[in-house]
Amino acid sequence: MKTEHNTVIPSRETCVLRYMLESHAQNTPDKIFVVFHGGPSWTYAKTLQMVQARAATLLAEHVRQGDRVLCWLGNGPELLVTWFAINYIGAVYVPLNTASKGKPLGRILNNVKATLMVAQASLVGRLEGIDHGDLQRILTVDGEPPKTIPDFSCEQLIDVRDVDVDALSTEKPIEPWDTQAIMYTSGTTGFPKGVVSSYVQLYTMGPDAFDCIVEADRCMIAGPIFHCGSTLYVYAMLACGGSIAMMKAFQTAEFWDAIRETKSTVVLLLGVMANFLLKQPPSDQDTQHPLKKVFIVPFGDEAVKFRDRFHVDLYTVYNMTEIASPLSAGPGISKSGLCGQARPWFELRVADAQDQAVSPGEVGELLVRSHRPWALFSGYFNDAEATVQATRNGWFHTGDAFKEDQDNNFYFVDRFKDIIRRRGENISSFELEGEICSYPGIQEAVAIAVPSEYSEEEVLAVITPIAGASLDLAKLVVFLAERLPHYMVPRYIRIVNELPKTASGKLQKHKLRTEGLTADTWDREKAGLTLKRAL
């Protein structure tokens, strides 16, 4: 997608969902917009028809422009049409993580103060007995609603059949700076916060960031759309008149079949997805696929191996829900941790604790600000204190440790809260985890700090093996000692069947820190394996 890299706010026809969808449905009505893997395909005309029917249903529920509507659905036709319909009438899309439940869910409902929810029927029972804020009515899809849920009016959603398109007009135009969504951060630590995003931010985050994507591309959506990481790729394809494919959820064993069957040419692989695919046995089908462009985030050691094995071009992007892809790189990239160079309308700084710039090569926190109005988030919903803290001194504070080289390339080091301090040395958990995962038989790994009986911290690695693999932990230590400084090699190792994650696939390291050293944790020093500093 070729874009004009300037600081001007894009026009409503360029960046607002309603007007983009209407334009494509008029100009290319028969072009496929979405292929649901294992399900139907919709043209642009069919998508608009479905969206207008759902929009009419929402209007019949007294949803109006600017109202907030909760959407508690997993990937599939219902989620896509509900999201688009909410924005089509100028309302605010509020997606909920399908793993949400209990008090964390109650906090979100109480914060957002929405009165209407569209929900998967199987999830509604979780609302019983929790704080629900102003929620009054629930429309369910994919099944009958529960017979009794106290405090709510709950019924199955049935779309309006005879749609009066003229009645779908908004009271005023939907503007680029209007609120498009409130997306709650995954809450890997602390409570989730509602990130208020405009159409300008979503456009800057996705369509405006990807010059490599063209109208002929089809992007596979393998991650959950309630997470901004997948949302921005849907928007990028809509903006350029391209198409998407969609999996209900990322499944390693199904991924390549889904790519081939849907003829997908682009995909985002978040977190450990690329590593999962690399751990599959080599096949003569490894290069027999239509995939051409792969975004790997974060960009670790496994990326180059992925390129060489599957014959694809590599890209990466750095983003958070609060910002708008200020860094991107590719193709022809190979350095682990690379995020790229600043896009033209962003100003970036690697800073110390007082927000002063550090020297090239030094580690500091990445700070972001934009010269394009509305390109960053508009604040945390109903949380002025958190907004002020995150944007102090006129910069958004990412909480991520970065370094910048002499050529203005930016490199991700770690989340600051995940950096481990051992014997006077700082250890990047991101770098260490990449090395551990390169050992045969290991599927995933997390490195965290645990208290040391001497000073500062010790390193605990929590790993999951590939199904059927038998791991010799002493050999793993030797393997790591040959590749890493002695202080990075974990003292403690624990094997688990599954690592705790959010529904969007983010590792929940805080849960492992709380558990600490468990009875099944292996201690290499007690096993007689001590390491010394190399001279």
DAJO-V597420 format. One line per field, one symbol per residue. psi: psi as a letter, one per 40 degrees, with the letter a starting at -180 (. if undefined). burial: b if it has 16 or more other ideal C-beta (glycine too) atoms within 10 Angstrom, else e. Layout:
psi->???
burial->???
This chain:
psi->hhihgieihiidddehdddddddddddgdehhdhhhheaiihidddddddddddddddddefhiheihhihgiihaddddddddddddeeihhgiiheeiiaddddddddddfieihhihdeeddeeheihebehdhhhiifiiiidhhieihhihhhihdghgddeeiidiihideihdihhhiefdiaiiihhhhidddddddcdeegdehideihhhheiheehddddddddddddefaiiihidihhddedddddddefieiihhibeddddddeihiieedegiehdhhhhhigadedddddddegiiiiiihiideagfehiiiafiehheheaihideihihhiaeeeihiiheihahhihiiehiediieihhfgdddddddfifeihhdehhiihadefhhhhdihdeehhhhfeihhhddddddddeehhehdiihhiiiiiecibiihhhhihiiheihhhdddddddddeeiideehhdihhhidiihiieeehhgdddddddahidehhhdddeegiiihh.
burial->bebeeeeebbebebbbbbbbbbebbeeeeeebbbbbbeeeebbbbbbbbbbbbbbbbbbeeebeeebbbbbbbbbbbbbbbbbbbbbbbbbbbbbbbbebeeeebbbbbebbebbbbbbbbebbeebeebebbebeebbbbbeebbeeeeebebeebebbeebeeeebeeeeebbbebbbbbbbbbbbeeebbbbbbbbbbbbbbbbbbbebbeeebbbbbbbbbbbbbbbbbbbbbbbbbbbbbbbbebeeebbbebbeebebbbbbbbbbbbbbbbbeeeeeeeeebebebbbbbbbbbbbbebbeebebebbbbbbbbbbbbbbbbbeebeebbbbbbbbebbebbbbeeeeeebeeeebbbbbbbbebebbbbbbbbebeebbeebbeeebbbbebbbbbeeeebbbbbbbbebbbebeeeebbbbbbbbbbbbeeebbbbbbbbbeeeeeebbbbbbbbeeeeeebebeebbebbbeebeeebbbbbbbebeebbbbbbbbbbbbebbebeeeeebbebeeeeeebeeee
